[in-house]
Structure formats: C-alpha cells, structure tokens
Amino acid sequence: MNDILLAPLERPALKWFATHMPAWVNPDILTLVRIFGGVSIVLIVS
C-alpha cells in the first residue's frame, strides 16, 4: 500500500504515462535517462 501524500495522484499519472509513452521507450532507456539526469545534477551542484 502506498501511504505517501501524493498517492491519490500517483496511480492515475502512472497509467497516463504508460498509455502515452512511445513504443521505443523501454525500461533500459528510462534507466539511462535517470543515470544521465543524476550525473548532470551532481556536476551542476558541485
């Protein structure tokens, strides 16, 4: 069970993203985007 404050908004948002995501976007692509974003933030902040 998800007990976070924004839980009522999270499930519809995830369903919306899943239906509107292009077919070429897969979990590996999303992982690369997250890694790139994390490294970018570290480089900008430091």
Sequence and secondary structure as in RCSB ss.txt:
>XXXX:A:sequence
MNDILLAPLERPALKWFATHMPAWVNPDILTLVRIFGGVSIVLIVS
>XXXX:A:secstr
   STTHHHHHHHHHHHHHHS TT  HHHHHHHHHHHHHHHHHHH 
